[in-house]
Amino acid sequence: MKLIFMGTPDFAVPSLRALIEGGYEVAAVVTQPDRLKGRKRVLTPPPVKVEAEKHGIPVFQPEKLRTSDTVDEIRRIAPDLIVTAAYGQILPKAVLDIPRLGCINIHASLLPKYRGGAPIHHAIIQGEQVTGVTIMYMAVGLDTGDMISKVEVPIGDDDTTGTMFDKLSLAGAELLKRTLPELIAGTARAVPQDDSQAIYSPNINREDEKIDWSRSSKDIWNLVRGLNPFPGAYTTWNGEILKVWVCKKPGGPEQGATGSQAAGLKPGTVIEAGDDGIEVATGDGSLKLLNVQPAGKKAMDAAQLARGGAMKQGTVLGE
C-alpha cells in the first residue's frame, strides 16, 4: 500500500505519524513552502515537513500544486491512496484522478457543517458545544465529498481554538487508524453529504477579529475563545489595538444588571476596572475581560492594566 500524504500545520502531524507507525509506505509528502515567521522573519519549515524529514520521506513544496511539476511526480509515484489533512490548497482533478483508491481528507468538523478553511474557529465562534472530525473522499468542490467516517469531540467552556486544535488533531489520527483498514479492504461505506445542511467556514479576516460590543456578552465571549490563540480578537483603546485573549464566561440573569441596557451605557463602556478584571458594557449586559494585550506589549492580566488608572471607568472601547 503506497501512500502520499499532504498536510502542512501541526494539526496534520499526528495523522502522518499514525501512517508511519502503522507500517504504511508513505512514498512522499506534499506540503506548503517554508514561510517567514515571527518578528525576526525567520524562514521556517512547516511542521509536516519537519516530521517527514525525521523519517527520510521525500518532501515536495509547490507554491501552487495545480501549476507545478509535483503533479507529474505524483503521477510517477503512482500512489494507491492520497491522504490529506489541512494541506492548504484544493487538489486539482488531475491529482484526484491519480490514486486507484482515491483521495481522502481529514477535516476538522462534523460535515456538512463548517466546510472550508477555518472550521475550528467558526464552530467555537458560533457557540457549538460539540464538533468533531470527518474523513471523506475528496471531490472537486470545497469539502463536498462523500463521508467515510466521523468522530464527535465535545467543546468545553474552557476550550479555545488552540485546545480544540490539539484535541481534533489527535482524534483525526485515531479515526484514520480505524478507517484505513476498512477503506483498503473495500468495506468502508461512504455517505453523500446533505448540501442543504452545509455551513461554510471561510478563513478568518481582519474584520472578523474586531469585537462588536453591541453584540451579546455570550457572542463576544465565544468570539474571543474562537480566536485564541490565533489570530486574536481585538478592540481599540485610545486609538490603538487592544487584543482580548480571555473573558469570564457570562453568568445568569444578574450578568446584565450593570450592563449597557440596564444602566443606559454605550456598548464598549468600561463599567469597572479593578483587581478582578475589566468589566465592559455589551449589547445585553456586561462582560469581564481577564487577559488583554495593549499595542506593543505582551499579554497581561486585565487587572494589571487597571492598576494605576491606565484603564479607567467610563472609557469607551472600540471607538
C-alpha positions in Angstrom: 0.0 0.0 0.0 1.8 3.1 -1.3 0.5 6.5 0.1 1.2 10.1 -0.4 0.5 12.4 2.5 -0.5 16.1 2.0 -0.6 18.4 5.0 1.1 21.5 6.5 0.5 22.6 10.1 0.8 20.9 13.5 -2.8 19.6 13.1 -1.6 17.2 10.4 1.4 15.8 12.1 -0.3 13.1 14.3 -2.0 11.7 11.2 1.3 11.5 9.3 2.8 9.9 12.3 -0.1 7.4 12.5 0.6 6.3 8.9 4.3 5.8 9.5 3.7 3.9 12.8 1.0 1.8 11.1 3.6 0.5 8.7 2.1 2.1 5.6 4.6 3.1 2.8 4.5 6.9 2.7 6.3 7.4 -0.6 6.2 11.2 -0.4 4.9 14.2 1.5 3.5 17.3 -0.2 3.3 20.5 2.0 3.4 24.3 1.7 6.6 26.1 1.1 8.8 27.3 4.0 7.5 30.7 5.2 8.9 33.7 7.1 7.7 33.6 10.7 7.8 35.8 13.7 9.1 39.4 14.2 12.5 38.4 13.1 11.1 36.9 9.9 12.9 33.6 10.1 12.4 31.2 7.2 10.6 28.3 8.9 9.6 24.9 7.5 6.0 23.7 8.1 5.7 21.1 10.9 4.7 18.3 8.4 8.0 18.8 6.6 9.9 18.6 9.8 8.2 15.3 10.7 8.7 13.8 7.2 12.4 14.6 7.2 12.8 12.8 10.5 11.8 9.6 8.7 13.6 10.3 5.5 10.5 10.8 3.4 10.8 12.9 0.2 9.1 16.3 0.5 7.6 18.4 -2.2 6.7 22.1 -1.5 5.0 23.6 -4.6 3.7 27.2 -4.2 0.7 26.2 -6.4 0.1 22.5 -6.8 -2.0 23.0 -9.9 0.8 24.6 -11.9 3.8 22.7 -10.6 5.9 19.7 -11.7 4.7 18.0 -8.5 1.6 16.7 -10.3 3.9 14.8 -12.7 5.9 13.5 -9.8 2.8 12.2 -8.1 1.7 10.5 -11.3 5.2 8.9 -11.5 5.0 7.6 -7.9 1.5 6.2 -8.7 0.2 6.1 -5.1 -2.7 3.8 -4.2 -4.1 6.5 -1.9 -3.6 10.1 -1.1 -4.3 11.3 2.4 -4.7 15.0 3.2 -5.0 16.9 6.4 -5.0 20.7 6.5 -2.9 20.9 3.3 -4.0 24.4 2.5 -4.7 24.0 -1.2 -7.6 22.5 -3.2 -6.4 19.4 -5.1 -7.0 19.7 -8.9 -8.8 17.0 -10.7 -5.6 15.9 -12.3 -4.4 14.8 -8.9 -7.7 13.5 -7.6 -7.8 11.0 -10.6 -4.3 9.5 -9.9 -4.7 7.1 -6.9 -6.7 3.9 -7.5 -8.3 4.2 -4.1 -8.9 7.9 -4.4 -8.0 10.9 -2.2 -9.3 11.2 1.4 -9.3 14.2 3.7 -9.2 14.5 7.5 -11.5 17.5 8.1 -11.9 19.2 11.5 -15.7 19.4 11.6 -18.8 17.3 11.5 -19.6 17.7 7.8 -21.6 19.2 6.2 -21.2 21.7 8.9 -18.2 24.0 8.7 -16.8 23.3 5.3 -13.8 25.4 4.4 -10.5 26.6 5.9 -11.4 27.6 9.5 -13.8 25.0 10.8 -12.5 25.0 14.4 -12.6 28.8 14.7 -16.1 29.0 13.4 -17.5 26.2 15.5 -16.4 27.9 18.7 -17.5 31.4 17.5 -20.9 30.1 16.7 -21.2 28.6 20.2 -21.2 24.9 19.2 -20.9 22.5 22.2 -19.8 19.6 20.0 -17.6 19.4 16.9 -15.5 16.5 15.6 -13.6 15.1 12.6 -14.9 13.7 9.3 -12.8 11.6 7.0 -14.2 12.0 3.5 -13.4 11.3 -0.1 -12.1 14.4 -1.9 -14.1 15.9 -4.7 -13.6 18.9 -7.0 -15.8 21.1 -4.7 -14.8 22.6 -1.3 -15.2 19.8 1.3 -18.2 18.3 -0.6 -17.1 14.7 -1.0 -18.8 11.6 0.4 -18.2 11.0 4.1 -16.5 7.8 5.2 -16.3 8.1 9.0 -16.8 10.6 11.8 -16.0 11.1 15.5 -17.5 13.6 17.8 -15.5 15.8 20.2 -17.1 18.0 22.9 -16.3 21.7 23.2 -16.0 22.7 26.9 -16.3 26.2 28.4 -12.6 26.4 28.8 -11.8 25.3 25.3 -10.3 27.7 22.7 -9.4 27.1 19.1 -5.9 26.2 20.4 -7.1 23.5 22.7 -9.6 22.1 20.2 -6.9 22.2 17.5 -4.9 19.8 19.6 -7.9 17.6 20.6 -9.1 17.3 17.0 -5.7 16.6 15.5 -5.3 13.6 17.8 -8.9 12.5 17.2 -8.3 12.7 13.5 -5.2 10.5 13.7 -7.1 7.9 15.7 -10.0 8.0 13.3 -7.6 7.5 10.4 -6.2 4.4 12.1 -9.7 2.9 12.3 -10.8 3.9 8.8 -7.9 2.9 6.6 -8.2 -0.9 7.1 -11.9 -0.7 6.0 -11.1 1.5 3.1 -8.3 -0.7 1.9 -10.5 -3.8 2.3 -13.3 -2.2 0.3 -15.8 -2.4 3.2 -16.0 1.3 4.0 -19.4 2.8 3.3 -19.3 6.3 2.0 -22.4 8.6 2.6 -23.2 11.6 0.5 -23.4 15.0 2.3 -26.7 16.8 2.5 -25.8 20.1 0.8 -28.9 21.7 2.2 -27.3 21.4 5.7 -24.0 22.9 4.7 -22.4 25.7 6.7 -19.2 27.3 5.4 -16.3 28.5 7.5 -14.0 30.7 5.4 -10.6 31.8 6.6 -10.7 34.5 9.3 -10.2 38.0 8.0 -9.4 41.2 9.9 -13.0 42.4 10.1 -14.0 39.0 11.7 -11.4 39.7 14.5 -13.0 43.0 15.6 -15.2 42.9 18.7 -18.6 44.5 18.2 -19.6 45.5 21.7 -23.3 45.8 20.7 -23.4 42.0 20.4 -24.4 39.9 23.3 -21.9 39.0 26.1 -22.1 35.3 25.1 -21.4 36.1 21.4 -18.3 38.2 22.3 -17.1 35.5 24.8 -17.4 32.9 22.0 -15.6 35.2 19.6 -12.7 35.7 22.0 -12.4 31.9 22.6 -12.7 31.2 18.9 -9.8 33.5 18.0 -7.5 32.3 20.8 -4.5 31.8 20.3 -4.6 32.9 16.7 -5.3 35.5 15.3 -6.9 37.0 18.4 -10.0 39.2 18.9 -9.4 42.9 19.2 -10.9 46.2 20.1 -9.4 49.7 20.1 -8.3 51.8 23.1 -7.0 55.3 22.8 -6.8 54.8 19.0 -4.6 51.7 19.2 -5.3 48.0 19.0 -6.1 46.2 22.2 -6.2 42.4 21.9 -8.6 40.5 24.2 -7.5 36.9 24.9 -9.6 35.7 27.8 -13.0 36.7 29.2 -15.1 35.4 32.1 -18.0 33.3 30.9 -21.2 35.3 31.0 -23.3 34.3 34.0 -27.0 34.1 34.7 -29.7 36.8 34.8 -27.5 39.0 37.0 -25.0 39.3 34.2 -26.9 42.2 32.7 -27.6 44.1 35.9 -24.7 46.6 35.3 -24.8 46.2 31.5 -25.4 48.7 28.7 -29.2 48.3 28.6 -29.8 48.4 32.3 -27.5 51.3 33.0 -28.0 53.1 29.8 -24.4 52.8 28.9 -23.0 52.7 25.4 -21.7 49.3 24.5 -17.9 49.2 24.9 -18.0 51.4 28.0 -15.7 50.3 30.9 -18.0 49.9 33.9 -15.4 48.9 36.3 -11.6 48.3 36.2 -10.3 46.5 39.3 -8.3 43.6 40.7 -10.7 41.0 39.2 -10.6 42.4 35.7 -12.2 45.0 33.4 -15.9 44.9 33.1 -17.2 46.2 29.8 -20.8 47.0 28.7 -22.2 44.9 25.9 -25.4 44.8 23.9 -27.3 42.7 26.6 -25.3 43.3 29.8 -21.6 43.2 30.5 -18.5 41.0 30.0 -15.4 40.8 32.2 -12.1 40.9 30.4 -9.4 38.8 32.2 -6.4 38.8 29.8 -5.6 41.5 27.3 -2.7 42.8 25.2 -2.1 46.5 24.5 -0.3 47.5 21.4 3.4 46.9 21.5 3.2 45.0 24.8 2.9 41.4 25.9 -0.4 39.8 27.0 -1.2 40.6 30.7 -3.9 40.1 33.3 -6.6 42.8 32.7 -6.2 43.7 36.4 -2.6 44.8 35.6 -3.9 47.2 33.0 -6.4 48.6 35.5 -3.8 49.3 38.2 -2.6 52.9 38.4 -5.6 54.1 36.4 -4.3 53.0 33.0 -7.8 51.7 32.1 -10.4 54.0 33.7 -14.1 53.7 34.4 -16.1 55.4 31.6 -13.5 54.7 28.9 -15.3 53.6 25.7 -13.5 50.7 23.9 -13.9 50.3 20.1 -14.1 54.0 19.2 
